[in-house]
Amino acid sequence: MGQITIKDLEKVEATFKEAGYDYQLELDNGKILVMSPSDIISSEIGSVFIRLLGNWVYPRRLGRVFDSSGGFIMPDSNLKAPDVSFVRAERIPRSVRYFGELVPDLVVEIKSQSDRIKTLEEKIQMFLSMNAQVAILIDPDKNTVTVYRAEGEPLVLKDGDILTIPELFPGWELPISEIWPVEF
């Protein structure tokens, strides 16, 4: 049996949906990975991050912001879906009804309760090796936001720090304390 392809993955997804299952799948070196749902804290962090970033990106027409359902076909033919991603306008002037066939400029991974940091760091390094400009790992367990770039050491931010990504979003500032769930 040969390598599983994107077309094979689409058939598996269709079969699951016909059976009433709605799994998010990724393709990784010929293997299908079933992505489990996020815990609600990770989900809330993702939705807050998307809202705050989108509020900056869309009025300035800088590009497109995607959630964890947005799949991207990588140059190595793998299909990946970061928790949050961004693609500059000049690279994707219009959305299509298919997977993005490019590497996002920004990828954000948010550690879920069941995730392992090492696995997320490997995924981030994969994106950077394929020319993502910036990758971010949000760890709600430690209240840290780690920013990775192809060059230089990772930058760890905590409450009281401000996230900036001037190469993609000049002037945008996000206080780290704003991404954590509000306590009522």
DRENMAR-752847 format. One line per field, with one value per atom (N, C-alpha, C): atom name; x, y, z; residue number from 1. Coordinates in nm, 4 decimals. Layout:
N
at: c(CA_...)
east: c(X_...)
north: c(Y_...)
up: c(Z_...)
i: c(NUM_...)
This chain:
184
at: c(N_CA_C_N_CA_C_N_CA_C_N_CA_C_N_CA_C_N_CA_C_N_CA_C_N_CA_C_N_CA_C_N_CA_C_N_CA_C_N_CA_C_N_CA_C_N_CA_C_N_CA_C_N_CA_C_N_CA_C_N_CA_C_N_CA_C_N_CA_C_N_CA_C_N_CA_C_N_CA_C_N_CA_C_N_CA_C_N_CA_C_N_CA_C_N_CA_C_N_CA_C_N_CA_C_N_CA_C_N_CA_C_N_CA_C_N_CA_C_N_CA_C_N_CA_C_N_CA_C_N_CA_C_N_CA_C_N_CA_C_N_CA_C_N_CA_C_N_CA_C_N_CA_C_N_CA_C_N_CA_C_N_CA_C_N_CA_C_N_CA_C_N_CA_C_N_CA_C_N_CA_C_N_CA_C_N_CA_C_N_CA_C_N_CA_C_N_CA_C_N_CA_C_N_CA_C_N_CA_C_N_CA_C_N_CA_C_N_CA_C_N_CA_C_N_CA_C_N_CA_C_N_CA_C_N_CA_C_N_CA_C_N_CA_C_N_CA_C_N_CA_C_N_CA_C_N_CA_C_N_CA_C_N_CA_C_N_CA_C_N_CA_C_N_CA_C_N_CA_C_N_CA_C_N_CA_C_N_CA_C_N_CA_C_N_CA_C_N_CA_C_N_CA_C_N_CA_C_N_CA_C_N_CA_C_N_CA_C_N_CA_C_N_CA_C_N_CA_C_N_CA_C_N_CA_C_N_CA_C_N_CA_C_N_CA_C_N_CA_C_N_CA_C_N_CA_C_N_CA_C_N_CA_C_N_CA_C_N_CA_C_N_CA_C_N_CA_C_N_CA_C_N_CA_C_N_CA_C_N_CA_C_N_CA_C_N_CA_C_N_CA_C_N_CA_C_N_CA_C_N_CA_C_N_CA_C_N_CA_C_N_CA_C_N_CA_C_N_CA_C_N_CA_C_N_CA_C_N_CA_C_N_CA_C_N_CA_C_N_CA_C_N_CA_C_N_CA_C_N_CA_C_N_CA_C_N_CA_C_N_CA_C_N_CA_C_N_CA_C_N_CA_C_N_CA_C_N_CA_C_N_CA_C_N_CA_C_N_CA_C_N_CA_C_N_CA_C_N_CA_C_N_CA_C_N_CA_C_N_CA_C_N_CA_C_N_CA_C_N_CA_C_N_CA_C_N_CA_C_N_CA_C_N_CA_C_N_CA_C_N_CA_C_N_CA_C_N_CA_C_N_CA_C_N_CA_C_N_CA_C_N_CA_C_N_CA_C_N_CA_C_N_CA_C_N_CA_C_N_CA_C_N_CA_C_N_CA_C_N_CA_C_N_CA_C_N_CA_C_N_CA_C_N_CA_C_N_CA_C_N_CA_C_N_CA_C_N_CA_C_N_CA_C_N_CA_C_N_CA_C_N_CA_C)
east: c(0.0843_0.0000_0.0882_0.0573_0.1362_0.1037_0.1666_0.1435_-0.0008_-0.0567_-0.1893_-0.1744_-0.2650_-0.2590_-0.3718_-0.3705_-0.4774_-0.6118_-0.6153_-0.7409_-0.7916_-0.6998_-0.7389_-0.7961_-0.7309_-0.7767_-0.9172_-0.9425_-1.0753_-1.1812_-1.1462_-1.2406_-1.2701_-1.1663_-1.1858_-1.2750_-1.2485_-1.3316_-1.4774_-1.4995_-1.6362_-1.7053_-1.6336_-1.6901_-1.7277_-1.6379_-1.6680_-1.7935_-1.8022_-1.9167_-2.0466_-2.0425_-2.1620_-2.2064_-2.1105_-2.1420_-2.1786_-2.1760_-2.2137_-2.0994_-1.9756_-1.8594_-1.7981_-1.7551_-1.6929_-1.5560_-1.4591_-1.3242_-1.2408_-1.1503_-1.0521_-0.9305_-0.8872_-0.7780_-0.6606_-0.5412_-0.4204_-0.3508_-0.2729_-0.1917_-0.0467_0.0231_0.1611_0.2450_0.3230_0.4115_0.3384_0.2230_0.1485_0.0609_0.0559_-0.0279_-0.1388_-0.2573_-0.3697_-0.3683_-0.3683_-0.3746_-0.5138_-0.5800_-0.7102_-0.6842_-0.7248_-0.7022_-0.8188_-0.7868_-0.8936_-0.9401_-1.0618_-1.1092_-1.0225_-1.0156_-0.9414_-1.0230_-0.9525_-1.0240_-1.0783_-1.1737_-1.2400_-1.1503_-1.0512_-0.9587_-0.8770_-0.8212_-0.7439_-0.8307_-0.9536_-1.0467_-1.0748_-1.0981_-1.1267_-1.0057_-0.8868_-0.7652_-0.7540_-0.7808_-0.7760_-0.8757_-0.9979_-1.0994_-1.0671_-1.0141_-0.9739_-0.8584_-0.7584_-0.6431_-0.6893_-0.7775_-0.8287_-0.9029_-0.9865_-1.0623_-0.9685_-0.8728_-0.7825_-0.6928_-0.6445_-0.5624_-0.6480_-0.7641_-0.8526_-0.8958_-0.9167_-0.9542_-0.8464_-0.7221_-0.6116_-0.5942_-0.6032_-0.5723_-0.6771_-0.8049_-0.9072_-0.9291_-0.9355_-0.9519_-0.8338_-0.7172_-0.5974_-0.5756_-0.6624_-0.6563_-0.5168_-0.4640_-0.3298_-0.3276_-0.4400_-0.4427_-0.5608_-0.5458_-0.6549_-0.6121_-0.7045_-0.6823_-0.7709_-0.7139_-0.7862_-0.7847_-0.8899_-0.8959_-0.8423_-0.8618_-0.8038_-0.8669_-0.9742_-1.0346_-0.9731_-0.8926_-0.8313_-0.7111_-0.7225_-0.6144_-0.5238_-0.3954_-0.2952_-0.2158_-0.2049_-0.1210_0.0202_0.1103_0.2491_0.3277_0.4430_0.5266_0.5644_0.5657_0.5983_0.4737_0.3612_0.2324_0.1581_0.2080_0.1334_0.0224_-0.0823_-0.1928_-0.1893_-0.1760_-0.1660_-0.2705_-0.3157_-0.4149_-0.3718_-0.2978_-0.2587_-0.3831_-0.3685_-0.4813_-0.5265_-0.4312_-0.4572_-0.3513_-0.3894_-0.2895_-0.3265_-0.2265_-0.2432_-0.1633_-0.2229_-0.1540_-0.1681_-0.0547_-0.0543_-0.1414_-0.2035_-0.2975_-0.2356_-0.1117_-0.0503_-0.0253_-0.0256_-0.0043_-0.1349_-0.2460_-0.3755_-0.4823_-0.4890_-0.5808_-0.7281_-0.7577_-0.8970_-0.8968_-0.9951_-1.0081_-1.0695_-1.0307_-1.0849_-1.1564_-1.2439_-1.3177_-1.2367_-1.1141_-1.0267_-0.9222_-0.8322_-0.7240_-0.6331_-0.5698_-0.4682_-0.3478_-0.2982_-0.1826_-0.0580_-0.0272_0.0865_0.1128_0.2267_0.2621_0.2173_0.1411_0.1002_0.2215_0.2033_0.3099_0.3232_0.2102_0.2070_0.1316_0.1877_0.1163_0.1183_0.0051_-0.0079_-0.0576_0.0126_-0.0301_-0.0602_-0.1739_-0.2162_-0.2179_-0.1401_-0.1306_-0.2643_-0.3173_-0.4368_-0.3945_-0.4899_-0.4650_-0.3906_-0.4218_-0.3630_-0.2363_-0.1994_-0.0822_0.0485_0.1515_0.2879_0.3629_0.4347_0.5084_0.6069_0.6794_0.7799_0.7169_0.6003_0.5316_0.4927_0.4432_0.4054_0.5280_0.6387_0.7621_0.8129_0.7997_0.8409_0.7533_0.6238_0.5324_0.5684_0.6000_0.6394_0.7679_0.8650_0.9906_0.9673_0.8723_0.8378_0.7853_0.6935_0.6400_0.7509_0.8387_0.9476_1.0428_1.0697_1.1603_1.1009_0.9689_0.9014_0.8651_0.9315_0.9245_0.8077_0.7455_0.6572_0.7473_0.6985_0.7827_0.7898_0.6760_0.6678_0.5794_0.6184_0.5366_0.5261_0.4099_0.3844_0.3299_0.3806_0.3302_0.2734_0.1438_0.0773_0.0573_0.1082_0.0982_0.0143_-0.1165_-0.2019_-0.1634_-0.0924_-0.0516_0.0533_0.1374_0.2442_0.2189_0.1074_0.0767_0.1929_0.2449_0.3532_0.3142_0.3737_0.3605_0.5030_0.5403_0.6758_0.6718_0.7541_0.7580_0.8844_0.8653_0.9754_0.9876_1.1112_1.1408_1.2505_1.2673_1.3693_1.5079_1.5328_1.6625_1.6465_1.7431_1.7442_1.6777_1.6903_1.6354_1.4875_1.4108_1.2699_1.2593_1.1555_1.1289_1.0094_1.0287_0.9220_0.8610_0.7292_0.6560_0.5616_0.5426_0.4531_0.3623_0.2717_0.1857_0.2729_0.2276_0.3051_0.3849_0.4073_0.4774_0.3768_0.4289_0.3446_0.3978_0.3092_0.3439_0.3383_0.4452_0.4470_0.5054_0.4570_0.5082_0.5233_0.6244_0.6355_0.6549_0.7135_0.7352_0.6045_0.4994_0.3695_0.2622_0.2677_0.1624_0.2234_0.2800_0.3434_0.2443_0.2855_0.2033_0.1101_0.0908_0.0010_0.0706_-0.0015_0.0491_-0.0587_-0.0202_-0.1149_-0.0572_-0.1143_-0.0705_-0.1025_-0.0048_-0.0212_-0.1384_-0.1587_-0.2670_-0.4052_-0.4182_-0.5490_-0.5917_-0.4993_-0.5390_-0.5917_-0.5694_-0.6128_-0.7614_-0.8318_-0.9742_-1.0021_-1.1085_-1.1512_-1.2130_-1.1872_-1.2511_-1.3623_-1.4804_-1.5964_-1.6198)
north: c(-0.1180_0.0000_0.1236_0.2238_0.3456_0.4452_0.5618_0.6696_0.7187_0.7545_0.8158_0.9590_1.0017_1.1349_1.2228_1.3486_1.4420_1.3892_1.3372_1.2824_1.1663_1.0792_0.9695_1.0258_1.1272_1.1891_1.2470_1.3097_1.3652_1.2554_1.1395_1.0267_0.9771_0.9689_0.9259_1.0262_1.1554_1.2587_1.2455_1.2248_1.2109_1.0893_0.9796_0.8584_0.8832_0.9515_0.9858_1.0726_1.1730_1.2649_1.1923_1.1010_1.0220_0.9385_0.8953_0.8143_0.9011_1.0331_1.1236_1.1704_1.1441_1.1881_1.3093_1.4062_1.5270_1.5441_1.4668_1.4729_1.5706_1.6400_1.7207_1.6326_1.6228_1.5340_1.6134_1.5637_1.6157_1.4988_1.5288_1.4289_1.4578_1.3582_1.3767_1.2603_1.2855_1.1837_1.0528_1.0653_0.9479_0.8866_0.9472_0.8963_0.9968_0.9456_1.0315_1.0504_1.1760_1.2087_1.2617_1.2043_1.2526_1.3510_1.4744_1.5784_1.5790_1.5671_1.5674_1.7109_1.7263_1.8616_1.9253_2.0572_2.1310_2.1391_2.1556_2.1874_2.3298_2.3681_2.4961_2.6164_2.6018_2.7134_2.7391_2.6340_2.6497_2.7052_2.6578_2.7063_2.8552_2.8960_3.0377_3.1247_3.0793_3.1544_3.1723_3.0645_3.0735_3.1734_3.1715_3.2637_3.4083_3.4306_3.5660_3.6144_3.5288_3.5664_3.6018_3.5201_3.5471_3.6806_3.7056_3.8315_3.9517_3.9467_4.0602_4.0823_3.9743_3.9882_4.0348_3.9735_4.0111_4.1565_4.2079_4.3489_4.4426_4.3970_4.4765_4.4499_4.3249_4.2835_4.3309_4.3067_4.3288_4.4751_4.5692_4.7092_4.7591_4.7013_4.7434_4.6596_4.5601_4.4727_4.4086_4.3616_4.3030_4.1582_4.0886_3.9478_3.8774_3.7470_3.6629_3.5860_3.5755_3.5032_3.3788_3.2648_3.1377_3.0718_2.9928_2.9181_2.7773_2.6925_2.5581_2.4653_2.5081_2.4256_2.4526_2.5579_2.5934_2.5067_2.4208_2.3290_2.3851_2.3583_2.4038_2.2845_2.2732_2.1705_2.2269_2.1607_2.2046_2.1623_2.2238_2.1844_2.0366_1.9726_1.8298_1.7414_1.8009_1.7325_1.6943_1.7327_1.7105_1.8139_1.7801_1.8720_1.9080_2.0373_2.0840_2.1913_2.1981_2.2967_2.3585_2.4700_2.5366_2.5852_2.6085_2.6583_2.7955_2.8799_3.0107_3.0295_3.0877_3.1171_3.2460_3.3034_3.4278_3.4160_3.4661_3.4726_3.6151_3.6744_3.8108_3.8209_3.9368_3.9606_3.9319_3.9711_3.9510_3.8040_3.7202_3.5770_3.5011_3.5579_3.4914_3.6008_3.6594_3.7714_3.7326_3.6056_3.5593_3.4198_3.3941_3.2600_3.1656_3.0404_2.9379_2.8335_2.7556_2.6511_2.5217_2.5306_2.4148_2.4465_2.3565_2.3823_2.4904_2.5676_2.6607_2.5807_2.6133_2.5398_2.6271_2.6586_2.7423_2.7321_2.7827_2.7855_2.9204_2.9228_3.0514_3.1344_3.2665_3.3558_3.3504_3.3329_3.3201_3.1937_3.1146_2.9994_3.0099_2.9746_2.9775_2.8410_2.7810_2.6564_2.6856_2.6358_2.6564_2.5206_2.5075_2.3799_2.3450_2.2312_2.1765_2.0907_2.0531_1.9697_1.8415_1.7831_1.6546_1.6677_1.7897_1.8100_1.7965_1.7604_1.7588_1.8762_1.9520_2.0690_2.0291_1.9191_1.8770_1.8558_1.7943_1.7706_1.9033_1.9970_2.1281_2.2044_2.1958_2.2625_2.2035_2.0720_2.0093_2.0584_2.0717_2.1218_2.2663_2.3473_2.4857_2.4904_2.4080_2.4057_2.3620_2.2703_2.2282_2.3477_2.4241_2.5423_2.6424_2.6685_2.7637_2.7147_2.5840_2.5298_2.5418_2.5588_2.5734_2.7190_2.8099_2.9543_3.0285_2.9734_3.0583_3.1663_3.2893_3.3969_3.3947_3.3691_3.3714_3.2562_3.1933_3.0884_3.1191_3.0920_3.1219_2.9970_2.9707_2.8617_2.9235_2.9044_2.9556_2.8384_2.8551_2.7501_2.8015_2.7675_2.8134_2.7555_2.6431_2.5832_2.6698_2.7362_2.8193_2.9680_3.0017_3.1409_3.2059_3.1321_3.1860_3.1858_3.2798_3.2893_3.2921_3.1897_3.1821_3.2122_3.3084_3.3528_3.2974_3.2281_3.1670_3.2346_3.2549_3.3024_3.2119_3.2111_3.1245_3.1565_3.2826_3.3259_3.3658_3.3342_3.3787_3.2813_3.3138_3.2303_3.2608_3.1631_3.1890_3.2959_3.3761_3.4817_3.4399_3.4269_3.3856_3.5098_3.5248_3.6383_3.5889_3.6736_3.6409_3.7597_3.7445_3.8568_3.9783_4.0937_4.2165_4.2467_4.1456_4.1663_4.1963_4.2480_4.2811_4.2080_4.1373_4.0678_4.1670_4.1730_4.2501_4.1608_4.1802_4.1061_4.2087_4.2962_4.4089_4.3692_4.2517_4.2107_4.1770_4.1467_4.1156_4.2194_4.2744_4.3640_4.4881_4.5779_4.6978_4.7769_4.8069_4.8860_4.8049_4.6770_4.5942_4.5574_4.5723_4.5342_4.4567_4.3447_4.2618_4.2327_4.2954_4.2599_4.1124_4.0383_3.8945_3.8670_3.9507_3.9289_3.9295_3.9852_3.9916_3.8609_3.7654_3.6421_3.5339_3.5492_3.4467_3.4623_3.3512_3.3598_3.4514_3.5261_3.6175_3.5350_3.5753_3.5112_3.6019_3.5446_3.6229_3.6075)
up: c(0.0000_0.0000_0.0000_-0.0857_-0.0966_0.0123_0.0026_0.0978_0.0901_0.2025_0.2056_0.1571_0.0703_0.0112_0.0656_0.0253_0.0643_0.0143_-0.1069_-0.1623_-0.0764_-0.0313_0.0585_0.1892_0.2406_0.3647_0.3472_0.2337_0.2065_0.2035_0.1492_0.1463_0.2874_0.3707_0.5098_0.5826_0.5642_0.6274_0.5840_0.4541_0.4020_0.4630_0.4755_0.5358_0.6814_0.7550_0.8948_0.9029_0.8164_0.8214_0.7896_0.6920_0.6587_0.7785_0.8597_0.9779_1.0989_1.0810_1.1892_1.2767_1.2350_1.3114_1.2439_1.3241_1.2687_1.3319_1.2841_1.3366_1.2551_1.3231_1.2515_1.2283_1.1035_1.0672_1.0117_1.0347_0.9723_0.9048_0.8025_0.7348_0.7680_0.8213_0.8636_0.8141_0.7099_0.6524_0.6225_0.5569_0.5144_0.6209_0.7398_0.8483_0.8764_0.9023_0.9391_1.0899_1.1317_1.2737_1.3044_1.4024_1.4465_1.5602_1.5392_1.6382_1.7363_1.8639_1.9636_1.9878_2.0354_2.0653_2.1736_2.1706_2.2731_2.4008_2.5109_2.6335_2.6189_2.7033_2.6816_2.7107_2.7969_2.8198_2.6941_2.6339_2.5107_2.3990_2.3906_2.2893_2.3079_2.4316_2.4589_2.4253_2.4610_2.4285_2.2771_2.2026_2.0569_2.0022_2.0530_2.0012_2.0383_2.1579_2.1982_2.1107_2.0892_2.0064_1.8654_1.8090_1.6734_1.6701_1.7704_1.7733_1.7819_1.8751_1.8936_1.7714_1.7125_1.5915_1.4741_1.4574_1.3474_1.3542_1.4759_1.4912_1.4386_1.4343_1.3801_1.2300_1.1924_1.0553_0.9532_0.9817_0.8793_0.8430_0.9374_0.8950_0.8109_0.8284_0.7548_0.6285_0.6091_0.4916_0.4759_0.5895_0.5913_0.5439_0.5548_0.5163_0.5777_0.5974_0.6462_0.7711_0.8657_0.9906_0.9888_1.0284_1.0247_1.1622_1.1891_1.3147_1.2932_1.3921_1.3891_1.2858_1.2228_1.1177_0.9812_0.9710_0.8423_0.8130_0.7117_0.6773_0.5697_0.5822_0.4863_0.4347_0.3033_0.2421_0.2358_0.3063_0.3157_0.1914_0.1682_0.0541_0.0537_0.1719_0.1804_0.1651_0.1231_0.0996_0.2272_0.3430_0.4660_0.4766_0.5479_0.5728_0.7202_0.7495_0.8879_0.9132_1.0391_1.0794_1.2118_1.2059_1.3308_1.4065_1.5359_1.6142_1.5651_1.5302_1.4696_1.3627_1.2501_1.1479_1.0757_1.0111_0.9359_0.8074_0.6984_0.5697_0.5173_0.4777_0.4241_0.2987_0.2809_0.1703_0.0341_0.0131_-0.1186_-0.1501_-0.0495_-0.0709_-0.0895_-0.0432_-0.0562_-0.0723_-0.1920_-0.2133_-0.2013_-0.2183_-0.2119_-0.1519_-0.0683_-0.0102_-0.1130_-0.1050_-0.1942_-0.1105_-0.1725_-0.1009_-0.1027_-0.0549_-0.0463_0.0602_0.0835_0.1767_0.1192_0.2074_0.1608_0.1145_-0.0018_-0.0543_-0.0388_0.0871_0.1207_0.2702_0.3118_0.4533_0.5087_0.6178_0.6752_0.7185_0.7188_0.7655_0.9174_0.9861_1.1319_1.1670_1.2565_1.3114_1.4632_1.5223_1.6675_1.7117_1.8051_1.8666_2.0124_2.0590_2.1964_2.2659_2.3716_2.4421_2.5056_2.4654_2.5287_2.6464_2.7246_2.8433_2.8065_2.6900_2.6521_2.5664_2.5268_2.4411_2.5183_2.4461_2.4981_2.4354_2.5183_2.4695_2.3600_2.3783_2.2799_2.1417_2.1372_2.0097_1.9453_2.0249_1.9718_1.9221_1.9963_1.9526_1.8209_1.8046_1.6781_1.5629_1.5879_1.4846_1.4480_1.5477_1.5238_1.4414_1.4756_1.3993_1.2553_1.2337_1.0980_1.0188_1.0783_1.0089_0.9778_1.0746_1.0520_0.9431_0.9402_0.8380_0.6978_0.6913_0.5617_0.5348_0.6067_0.5820_0.6447_0.7495_0.8293_0.8889_0.8937_0.9473_1.0990_1.1631_1.3088_1.3544_1.4632_1.5245_1.6738_1.7281_1.8687_1.9369_2.0562_2.1392_2.2673_2.2874_2.4064_2.5024_2.6241_2.7256_2.8434_2.8462_2.9557_3.0914_3.0933_3.2202_3.2908_3.2121_3.2684_3.2473_3.1804_3.1452_3.0705_2.9700_2.8877_2.7414_2.6691_2.5241_2.4710_2.3944_2.3413_2.1923_2.1511_2.0122_1.9479_1.8356_1.7610_1.6254_1.5850_1.4502_1.3952_1.2636_1.2031_1.2585_1.2866_1.3405_1.4858_1.5676_1.7061_1.8013_1.9270_2.0332_2.0534_2.1009_2.1324_2.2422_2.2332_2.3298_2.4139_2.5449_2.6358_2.7000_2.6821_2.7378_2.8463_2.9486_3.0603_3.0859_3.1819_3.2194_3.2489_3.2053_3.2183_3.0925_3.0058_2.8788_2.7684_2.6567_2.5417_2.4191_2.3511_2.2269_2.1118_2.0348_1.9106_1.8018_1.6811_1.5650_1.4524_1.4639_1.3709_1.2248_1.1995_1.0609_0.9897_1.0633_1.0036_1.0375_1.1601_1.2087_1.2716_1.1899_1.2462_1.3325_1.4546_1.5448_1.6348_1.6045_1.6862_1.8160_1.9264_2.0575_2.1306_2.1868_2.2612_2.3993_2.5031_2.6384_2.6652_2.7117_2.7339_2.8279_2.9260_3.0224_2.9578_2.8366_2.7697_2.7040_2.6885_2.6193_2.7130_2.8429_2.9374_2.9664_2.9953_3.0260_3.1457_3.1323_3.2380_3.3508_3.4722_3.5866_3.6355_3.6562_3.6982_3.8468)
i: c(1_1_1_2_2_2_3_3_3_4_4_4_5_5_5_6_6_6_7_7_7_8_8_8_9_9_9_10_10_10_11_11_11_12_12_12_13_13_13_14_14_14_15_15_15_16_16_16_17_17_17_18_18_18_19_19_19_20_20_20_21_21_21_22_22_22_23_23_23_24_24_24_25_25_25_26_26_26_27_27_27_28_28_28_29_29_29_30_30_30_31_31_31_32_32_32_33_33_33_34_34_34_35_35_35_36_36_36_37_37_37_38_38_38_39_39_39_40_40_40_41_41_41_42_42_42_43_43_43_44_44_44_45_45_45_46_46_46_47_47_47_48_48_48_49_49_49_50_50_50_51_51_51_52_52_52_53_53_53_54_54_54_55_55_55_56_56_56_57_57_57_58_58_58_59_59_59_60_60_60_61_61_61_62_62_62_63_63_63_64_64_64_65_65_65_66_66_66_67_67_67_68_68_68_69_69_69_70_70_70_71_71_71_72_72_72_73_73_73_74_74_74_75_75_75_76_76_76_77_77_77_78_78_78_79_79_79_80_80_80_81_81_81_82_82_82_83_83_83_84_84_84_85_85_85_86_86_86_87_87_87_88_88_88_89_89_89_90_90_90_91_91_91_92_92_92_93_93_93_94_94_94_95_95_95_96_96_96_97_97_97_98_98_98_99_99_99_100_100_100_101_101_101_102_102_102_103_103_103_104_104_104_105_105_105_106_106_106_107_107_107_108_108_108_109_109_109_110_110_110_111_111_111_112_112_112_113_113_113_114_114_114_115_115_115_116_116_116_117_117_117_118_118_118_119_119_119_120_120_120_121_121_121_122_122_122_123_123_123_124_124_124_125_125_125_126_126_126_127_127_127_128_128_128_129_129_129_130_130_130_131_131_131_132_132_132_133_133_133_134_134_134_135_135_135_136_136_136_137_137_137_138_138_138_139_139_139_140_140_140_141_141_141_142_142_142_143_143_143_144_144_144_145_145_145_146_146_146_147_147_147_148_148_148_149_149_149_150_150_150_151_151_151_152_152_152_153_153_153_154_154_154_155_155_155_156_156_156_157_157_157_158_158_158_159_159_159_160_160_160_161_161_161_162_162_162_163_163_163_164_164_164_165_165_165_166_166_166_167_167_167_168_168_168_169_169_169_170_170_170_171_171_171_172_172_172_173_173_173_174_174_174_175_175_175_176_176_176_177_177_177_178_178_178_179_179_179_180_180_180_181_181_181_182_182_182_183_183_183_184_184_184)
